[in-house]
């Protein structure tokens, strides 16, 4: 296989996709490199795909081009349907396999469960797509597609479906003379990680992949995860961003990059990451929840019109009441109460106004009309009266609970987001978490409902609850 670095970039995307010239693995690699180097070329690819989709009756060869490009744009379901009417070539079969594997990877996020041996099993739908992917890759190899690429793809699909032993045997079947592809070394690194091999050995495999293909998305994503785990946020961010230059975008990279952006209070870019996932998989559970949590953080970027409206409200609230024509009685009463601006009035309740001496219904109506002329009302901005609730005394934990309380938080195996938030709150043991209320945890920025429910579930596995629950 040719390395990505040897491919000439700058191809005419529209001509490549909609034309009748060559369209093989080398041409697709050139397309990917052009997309990575020139952001403006993304528009050309989408336009070319729309042009092909608008054609009433496509030739089998055109269906191959369209199906491959639909997959590259992150639309694997459509790619599979399109490739069914393709020419049955090795290229069509290989990308049908890629599309099935992509859907299987999405479906498994809803069904993953851990087995007693630490491996994972997947739901029936995901397993079905992975099985279809393996059949398609095997058929592509028989039809003449690169044997190493097909074998690596089969091994990757077996690994993703939880069949780790079969995946290792398949990958080990590749001879040393055929193991010079970036895909091979990226998968090798992932499988070394699965078997908890020494970190230097894992990194070495990924670095070999990147030496062959500096833009390999799988290797870059893996290096991003490694850097993120050891606290190298800048390096992790760079790896994830580089991996996303290659189509189709990795869901894992988008999720992790979104979390890094959130840690930097860059909610605008975080939300873009989650939205990119939802464009391809509208029902993706984590992307939907993370987008909701990110939006609920109160840090959504205000557009120019929203900022203008806020500035206008601030200006109105700062207007002095002396700028308005009021009766002498109303003016004197407001002065005695220390009410100087419309904002002061909007923060004062109607009952508080009426409790003032000499302030009757006539003056109240006058004040209300003045506020209404500026779109305000009495008590509009008043703080709600707090309701005091009795705080229950915390129960003394049992001896067994005390033992669990002393365990480090790492024993809960929390997600990256939840783990970082507990670190920010200075929590070190399971007991530190169990002694907090849900409201305490939610005070940490980026700790949303998703993370809270995750903590509750992890505590419940050990028979514990958050304080007050």
N, C-alpha and C positions, 0 to 999 in steps of 0.2 A: 504494500500500500504506500502511496506517496504521502509524504508528510504535508501537513497543512501549510508549513512555511514555504514549500516549493511551488504552491499554486499561485498563479498570476491573478491578482485581484483587479477590480475595476471592470467587471463584465457588464454588458448591457442586459440588465435584468428583464426588461420587457421583451426583448428579442429572444432571450434564452427561454423564457417561460411560455410565450405565446407563439414562438416561431416553429420552424420545422427542422432546425439544425440539431447537432448532437446534444444529448441530455443524459449524461451518465454520472458516475460517482465523482469523477474529476471535475465536471462542470458544476455539480452541486457543492463541492468543496470551495470552488471559486465563488459561487453565489454566497456561501456562508461567510467567507472572508470579506467580500464586498459589504455585506450587511454589518459586519463587525467594525469595519473601518469607516463607513460612510452612513451616518444616521439617516440622511436624506433618502438613501436607497430603500428604506423600509416602505416608504410611500409608493415607490415603483413596484415593489413586490405585491403590496396589497392591491394596487391598481391592476396589475397583470392578472392576479387571481380573480378579481371581480370581472375582468374581461372574459376570462375563460369560463367562469361560472354562468355568464350571460349567454353563452353559445348554446343553442338548442340541442344540436346533436354533435357531440364531440367524437373525434376519432379515438381509438384505444390509446394511441401514443399521447394525445393531448390529455387524456384522463390520467396517464402516468404523471405528466408534468404537474397537473392540477393537484392530484392527490398528494404528491411529495410536498408541494408548496403549502397545502392546507396543513399538513403535519408540521412543517417548519413554523407556521404561524400559530401553532398551539391549538389546532382544531382537529384532534385525532379521530373523533367520531365521524366527522365529515370526510376525512381522508380515507377511512376504511370503506365507506360507501362509494366514494369516487373510484378507488382502486379496484373495486369489484368489477367495474366495467372497463378496466384497463386491459393491456395486452398480455397479461400473465407472465411478463418478463421477470428476470431475476431482480431487477431494480424495483419493480412493482411489488413483488413478494417481500423483499427485504423491508420496504417502508410500510407495508401492511403490518409486518411484524413489529416494527417500531411503534406504530400507532396503537396496536393492541397492548404492547408493554406500557405505553404511556397511560392508557385508560386503566390498566390494572394497577399501576402505581397510584393513580388517583383514588380508585375504589378501595384500595387496601387501607387508606387512612380512616375509613369508617368501620373497618372490621378487624384490624390487627388485635390479636390477643397473644399473650406470652404463654408458652408451654412450660412444663416443669423443668425442662432442660435449658431454658433460657432462650431457645429459638422462638421464631414467631410463625403463627399460622395466619392465613388470610381468609376472607369470606369467599363464598362460592362464586360471586360475580368476578371478583379480582382474579381468583384462581383460574376461571374460565378464560379470561383475556390473556393471562400469562401462558396458559397451555396453547392457545391459538397463536400466540406470538412465537412460541418454540416451533410449532409446525410450519409457520410461514418462513422462519429463518432457515429451517432444514430444507424446505422446498427451494428457497432462494439459492442455497449452496448447490443443490443438485442442478439448478438451472444455470449455474456458472458464476454466481456472485462470489466475491472474495471469501475463501474458505475460513481464513482466520477471523475476519469480521463477523461472519455468521456464527462461528463457534463461540466467540466472545459474547455475542448478543444472546445466544442460547444460555450460556452460563450466567449472564447478568439477569436474565428472566427467571432462571431457576433460583438464583439468590433472592431476588425480589419476592418470589412466591414462598420463601421460607425453606426451600429444599437446599440447605447449605452443603450437605455432603455431596449431593449430585452436582451442585455447581462447582465444587472444588475438583471433583473427578473430571468434569468436562473441561475446565480450564487447564488442568494438569495434562490433558490430552494434547495440548498444543506444543509442538516441538520447539526447542530453543531457537531454531533457525527461523521459526514463524512468529516469534514473540516480540517482534520489533514494532508493534503498533501502540499508539497512545491509549487506545481503548483497552488493550490487554493489560498494560501496567496500571491504569486507573482502577480497573476491576480487581487486579491483584492486590493493590493497596487496600481496597475496601474489604476484601476477604481476609487480609492479614489483620485488619481492624476487628472483623467479626470474631476472629480466633484469639483476640487480646494479645497479639504479638507485640514486641517492644516498639515503642513509638518511633525511634530512629529508623527501624526497618520499614515501618508503614510509610513514613515520610519519604524514604528513599524511593519507594515504588511510585509514589505520586510525582516526585521530582523527575523520575525517568519518563513518565507520561508527558510532563510539561516540557522536557527537553526535546521530545519528538514533536509535540504540538503545544506551543505556549498558550494557546487559547482554549485548551481542552476543558469543556465546562464541568465534567465530572471530577477531574483532578483539582480544578480550581475550587469547586464547591467543597470538596473534602479538605483541602488546605484551609479554606475559610472556617470550616467547623473546628478544625484543630486549633487554629489561632484564637478563635472565639472562646474555646474551652480554657485556654491558658491565659486569657485576659488581654490578648493582643488585638484590641478592637479595631485599630486603624488597618492593620494587615488583613484582618478578617473582612472588613468592609471592602478593601481593594480587591480581594479574591472574589467575593460575591459579585461585585460590580463587573469585574472582568469576565466572569463566567456568564453573565447575562447578556454579553455582547453576541453570544452565539445562539442561533435559533435551533430548536424552540427553547423558550425560556424555562429554566428549571424552577419548579414550584418550591422546592426546598430552599434554593438560593433566594427567591423572592421573600419567603417567610422570614428567613434569618436576617436578610438585609433590612426588611421592614422593622424587625425588633431592634437592630442596631440604630436605625434612624430614630426610633422612638426614644432610645436611651439618650440620644443627643437632642431630644425635644424637636426633632425635625419631622413633625407629624404629617406635613404635606407630602414629603417623599415616601414616608411609611405607607400612607394611604394609597399612593400610586402603585406601590408594590402589591398590596392586597387586591387592588382593583384589576391589575394585570392578570392575577390568578383567576378572578371571578369572570373575566372576559372569556376565558377558555373553559372554566368549570364553574358555572353560576351557583352551584350548590355546594362548593367546597366548604366544609364546616369550619375549619380553622381560619381560612381567609375571611369568611363572613364574620366570625366572632372577633377576630383581631381587628378588622375594619371597624366594627361596632365599638370595641373598647378604645381604639385610637380616637374615634370621633367623640366618644363620651369623655375623653380626658380634658375637654374644654380648650384644647389647643388647635382646633381646626383653624386653618388660615382664613382670615376674613378677606373678602374681596374688596375692591375699592369702594363699591357702593355701600357695603355694610359699614365700612369705616366712616364714610361720610354721614351715615345715619346716626352712628354713635356720637360723632363730633357734634352734630346738630342737637342731639338730646342733651349732651353736656352743656352746650351753650344755653339752651332754654332753661335748664335747671339752675344755672348760675345767675339768671336775671333777677335783680332786686325787686321786691314787691313795691318799692316806691316808684317804679317806672309805670305803674298802673293807677288808674283813677279809682280810688277807694274812698268810702266815707270816713270821716274823722274817727268815728267809733271803731271801725274795723282796723284802721291804721294804728290807732293807739293800742288796741288789744294785741295785735300782732307784735308790736314793738315790745310790749310788756312780756310776751312769751319768748322773746328772743328770736322770732322768725324773721329772717332778713331776705331770703330768696325763695323762688318758686320750688327749688329743691327742698328747702326746709319744710315747706307746706306739704309737698308730696310725701315727706317722711313722717308727717304728723297725722294721727288718726282723727276722725270726725269727733269722737268722744272727747279727745284731749282738747279740741278747739272749744267745744260746748262747755267744758268744765271751767274755762276761763271766765272770770267775773266780767259782767256786762256784754258778753259775747252771745247774742241771741240768734234766732232763726234768720232774721233779715240779713245780718252780717254773714251768716253761714252761706246763704244763697249767693250773696255777692262774691264771696271767696270762691265758691264752686264754679261760678260763671267765669271768673278770671282764669282759673286753672284750665277749664274746658276750652277756652279760646286758644290755649297752647297744647291741647291734646293731653292734659294731665288731669289727675283727680286726687282728692284728699286721701292720704294713707296709701297711695299707690306704691311707694317705696319703703313703707314702714316695715320694720323687722317683725316677724311673727313672735307672738308671746311664747317663750319656751315653756314646755310642759315637763315638769320635773318627774322623773321616773325613779323608782327605788332600784338601786343597783344591787343585785343579789350577791351575797357573799360567796366568793369562790370556794368550791368544795376541795378538801384536802385530797390529793391523788393517792391512790392505793400504792402498795409496795411495788406491784407489777408495773403500774403506770409510771412510778418514779424511775424505774429502770429504763423504760422506753423514753421518758423525758430527757434522760441524760445522753441519748444517742445524738450524733451530729445530724444536721439537716440533710446532708448528702444521702443518708439512708432512705429518704423519702423518694429519691430519684425524680425530682421536680424538673419541669421544662426549663429551658434557658431563661425565659422571661420571668417565671416565678422565682427561680433561683437568684437572679440578679436583684429582684425587688427585696427578697428576704435579706440579702446581703446589705442593701442600702439601709434597711431598717435595723441593722446590727444584730440580727437573729442568727444564732449559731447552733442551737440544739432543737430537737423536736419539741421539747418542753417550752422553749422560747416562743414557738409558734402557737402551741396549745393554750398558752396563757394570754394570747391576744384575741380580741374580738374581730369579727369580720370587718367592722368599721375601722379598727386600728390598721389592718392590712391595706384597706382601700385608700388610706391616706397617702400611701406611696404612689407617686406618679407612675403611670403605665401598669399598675396593678389593678386590672379590671375584673369584671365578673368571671371571665374565663379562668384567670389565674386563681381567683378565690374558690371557685368550684373545684378546681384541680387540687388545691390544698385540702379542702374538705374531704375529697375522695381518698387522698393519700393518708390522711389522719384516720378516716373511718376504717381503712384496711388494718389499722393497728388498734382499733377499738377506741379511738380518741375523737374528741370534738374540739372546736374552737370555744373559747370562754363565752359563756352565756347562751350556748346553743344546746 
